[in-house]
Amino acid sequence: MSGTPHAVTPAAPAAAPAASRLVPLPRRPLDPGAPGAAGSDPADRVRRWYEDELGWPTAPGDPVRLLVGVRFDVLDVPAEAGRAALRHLVPGSPVAARGARVQLLVAPGSAEELPGLLEWLDWGTLPLDLSALGTGGLMEAPRPCGPDAGASRGPAGPGVVTGQPGPGERVGSQGAAVWLRPPEPGCEAQASLPTLSALGGGGDAPDLVRLVDTVATWCHRTRLRRAGARPPASPARGR
């Protein structure tokens, strides 16, 4: 007995398990500079640049400060003396500025050698406006330089920031520390630091003796010029 054929209706697909509906859609990567992103704090980025890119230790707290005496010491001099000292430095030797002062990075241990070196150069008995920071000291971390930080590769050499101040002018915003010759990430800055051991040697490191003698000479000249510019004292008038 033959019957009329019936159309076969395809079975509806089984509903997806409820658990699969809980899987979120892919999210876009979080912008590192967005609020709440890890490392979005400017101080954290500065700290990471010094510690990760240069291997320079920093002190806890804000603003970021560099530990002196570990990778370098600091020779702090007036701006005029600092500019005169640049000719004794190789292009990769870092130099910072803060206000009307220039901070020359020198080899670790140089701060301890400075008093004896000044005495040997016959500058020990004269008042000089220079000082040195060594082990245990802290240096305000200048803003890292990069493609967007104002560094240039002009005639002054790689990494030299243009617009150096004239005599008596202040450097940086409200005296904030800035790099005049910033350290280059990926380069060993310590090899370019002035050192006492370079005296009479054939290496590439600058000679600390010539550097100190130059800045001491300019500090003395500046002091004499300022003293000569002062008006003479008025003679005391009798009563």
C-alpha positions as CSV (number, residue, x, y, z in Angstrom):
1,M,0.0,0.0,0.0
2,S,1.5,3.2,-1.1
3,G,1.0,6.5,0.8
4,T,1.6,10.1,0.0
5,P,5.2,11.1,0.8
6,H,5.7,13.6,3.6
7,A,8.3,16.5,3.4
8,V,11.0,16.1,5.9
9,T,11.6,19.2,8.0
10,P,15.2,19.7,9.0
11,A,15.8,19.7,12.7
12,A,16.6,23.1,14.3
13,P,20.2,23.5,15.4
14,A,20.7,22.9,19.1
15,A,21.0,26.0,21.2
16,A,24.5,26.9,22.3
17,P,25.3,26.2,25.9
18,A,24.6,29.1,28.2
19,A,28.2,29.1,29.3
20,S,29.5,30.0,25.8
21,R,27.5,33.2,25.9
22,L,29.6,34.4,28.9
23,V,32.8,34.7,26.9
24,P,33.5,38.4,26.3
25,L,34.4,39.8,22.9
26,P,38.1,40.6,22.3
27,R,39.1,44.0,23.7
28,R,41.4,46.6,22.2
29,P,44.8,46.9,23.8
30,L,44.9,49.5,26.5
31,D,46.6,52.7,25.4
32,P,49.8,53.0,27.6
33,G,49.2,56.7,27.9
34,A,45.6,56.4,28.9
35,P,44.5,57.1,32.5
36,G,44.7,54.0,34.6
37,A,47.2,52.3,32.3
38,A,50.2,50.7,33.9
39,G,53.1,53.0,33.8
40,S,51.1,56.0,32.6
41,D,52.4,58.1,35.5
42,P,55.1,60.4,34.0
43,A,57.4,59.8,37.0
44,D,57.2,56.0,36.4
45,R,58.1,56.4,32.8
46,V,61.1,58.6,33.8
47,R,62.2,56.1,36.4
48,R,61.9,53.1,34.0
49,W,63.9,55.0,31.3
50,Y,66.8,55.5,33.7
51,E,66.7,52.1,35.3
52,D,65.9,50.0,32.3
53,E,67.5,51.9,29.4
54,L,70.6,53.1,31.2
55,G,70.9,50.9,34.2
56,W,71.2,53.9,36.6
57,P,69.6,53.3,40.0
58,T,67.1,55.8,41.3
59,A,65.9,56.8,44.8
60,P,62.4,56.1,45.9
61,G,59.9,59.0,45.8
62,D,58.8,61.8,43.6
63,P,60.4,63.6,41.9
64,V,62.8,61.0,40.5
65,R,66.3,61.4,41.7
66,L,69.4,59.5,40.6
67,L,71.8,57.8,43.1
68,V,75.2,59.4,42.8
69,G,78.4,57.4,43.3
70,V,77.2,54.2,41.7
71,R,77.6,54.8,38.0
72,F,78.9,58.4,38.1
73,D,79.8,61.3,40.4
74,V,78.7,64.9,39.7
75,L,80.8,68.1,39.4
76,D,78.5,71.1,39.9
77,V,79.8,74.3,38.5
78,P,78.5,77.7,37.2
79,A,77.0,77.8,33.7
80,E,80.0,79.7,32.3
81,A,82.5,77.2,33.7
82,G,80.4,74.3,32.4
83,R,80.3,75.7,28.9
84,A,84.1,76.1,28.9
85,A,84.5,72.5,30.0
86,L,82.6,71.1,27.1
87,R,85.7,71.1,24.9
88,H,87.4,68.7,27.2
89,L,84.5,66.1,26.9
90,V,83.8,63.6,24.3
91,P,80.3,63.8,22.6
92,G,78.9,60.9,24.6
93,S,79.8,62.4,28.0
94,P,76.5,63.4,29.7
95,V,76.1,67.0,30.9
96,A,73.0,68.4,32.7
97,A,71.9,71.9,33.7
98,R,69.7,73.2,36.5
99,G,69.0,76.8,36.9
100,A,72.3,78.7,36.5
101,R,74.4,75.6,37.2
102,V,75.8,72.9,35.0
103,Q,76.3,69.4,36.3
104,L,79.2,67.5,34.7
105,L,79.0,63.7,35.1
106,V,82.4,62.3,36.0
107,A,83.7,58.8,36.9
108,P,82.7,57.3,40.2
109,G,85.1,58.2,43.0
110,S,86.0,61.6,41.4
111,A,84.3,63.5,44.3
112,E,86.7,62.1,46.8
113,E,89.7,63.0,44.6
114,L,88.5,66.6,44.0
115,P,90.0,68.3,47.2
116,G,93.4,66.8,46.7
117,L,93.3,67.5,43.0
118,L,92.5,71.2,43.6
119,E,95.3,71.4,46.1
120,W,97.7,69.8,43.6
121,L,96.6,72.3,40.9
122,D,97.2,75.2,43.4
123,W,93.5,76.0,43.6
124,G,93.1,74.7,47.1
125,T,93.5,78.0,49.0
126,L,91.1,80.0,46.8
127,P,87.3,80.2,47.2
128,L,85.8,78.5,44.2
129,D,82.1,78.2,43.3
130,L,82.2,74.5,42.5
131,S,81.3,71.3,44.4
132,A,81.2,67.6,43.8
133,L,78.6,64.9,44.7
134,G,79.7,61.4,45.4
135,T,78.6,58.3,47.1
136,G,75.3,58.9,49.0
137,G,74.4,62.0,47.0
138,L,71.3,62.5,45.0
139,M,70.8,64.2,41.6
140,E,67.5,65.4,40.3
141,A,66.8,63.3,37.2
142,P,66.5,65.5,34.1
143,R,63.7,64.8,31.7
144,P,64.7,61.9,29.4
145,C,65.5,63.1,25.9
146,G,64.1,61.4,22.8
147,P,62.6,62.2,19.4
148,D,59.9,64.4,21.1
149,A,62.0,65.8,23.9
150,G,63.9,68.4,22.1
151,A,67.2,66.5,21.5
152,S,68.9,67.3,18.3
153,R,71.9,66.1,16.3
154,G,73.2,69.4,15.2
155,P,76.7,70.8,14.8
156,A,77.3,70.6,18.6
157,G,77.2,66.8,18.4
158,P,74.8,63.8,18.9
159,G,72.2,64.4,21.6
160,V,73.0,68.0,22.3
161,V,70.0,70.1,23.1
162,T,70.0,73.4,21.2
163,G,69.4,76.8,22.7
164,Q,72.2,76.8,25.4
165,P,71.9,79.7,27.8
166,G,74.0,82.8,27.7
167,P,76.0,84.1,30.7
168,G,73.8,84.4,33.7
169,E,70.8,82.9,32.1
170,R,68.8,80.1,33.7
171,V,68.3,76.7,32.0
172,G,65.0,74.8,32.1
173,S,61.6,75.6,33.3
174,Q,61.8,77.3,36.7
175,G,65.2,75.8,37.2
176,A,64.2,72.2,36.5
177,A,67.0,69.9,35.5
178,V,67.5,69.3,31.8
179,W,70.1,67.5,29.7
180,L,72.5,69.6,27.6
181,R,74.2,66.4,26.5
182,P,71.9,63.5,27.3
183,P,73.2,59.9,27.8
184,E,72.5,57.6,24.9
185,P,70.5,54.5,25.6
186,G,72.3,51.4,24.5
187,C,75.7,53.1,25.0
188,E,78.1,52.6,27.9
189,A,78.1,56.2,29.2
190,Q,80.6,55.3,32.0
191,A,83.4,54.8,29.4
192,S,83.0,58.5,28.3
193,L,83.2,60.0,31.8
194,P,86.2,62.1,32.8
195,T,88.5,60.1,35.1
196,L,91.7,60.7,37.0
197,S,93.2,57.5,35.5
198,A,93.0,59.1,32.0
199,L,95.9,61.4,33.0
200,G,98.7,60.7,30.5
201,G,96.9,57.7,29.1
202,G,96.0,56.9,25.6
203,G,92.4,55.9,26.1
204,D,89.3,57.7,25.0
205,A,88.1,58.8,28.4
206,P,88.5,62.6,29.1
207,D,91.2,63.7,31.5
208,L,89.7,64.8,34.9
209,V,92.7,66.9,35.7
210,R,92.3,69.2,32.7
211,L,88.5,69.3,33.3
212,V,88.9,70.4,36.9
213,D,91.6,72.9,36.0
214,T,89.4,74.5,33.4
215,V,86.3,74.8,35.6
216,A,88.4,76.1,38.5
217,T,90.0,78.8,36.2
218,W,86.6,79.9,35.0
219,C,85.2,79.9,38.5
220,H,88.1,82.2,39.6
221,R,87.6,84.5,36.6
222,T,83.9,84.8,37.3
223,R,84.5,85.6,41.0
224,L,87.0,88.3,40.0
225,R,84.7,89.8,37.4
226,R,81.8,90.0,39.9
227,A,84.0,91.5,42.5
228,G,85.2,94.2,40.0
229,A,81.7,95.0,39.0
230,R,80.6,95.9,42.5
231,P,80.5,99.6,43.3
232,P,83.3,100.8,45.6
233,A,82.3,101.2,49.2
234,S,81.4,104.8,50.1
235,P,83.9,106.4,52.5
236,A,82.6,106.8,56.0
237,R,81.4,110.4,56.6
238,G,82.4,112.0,59.8
239,R,79.7,113.2,62.2
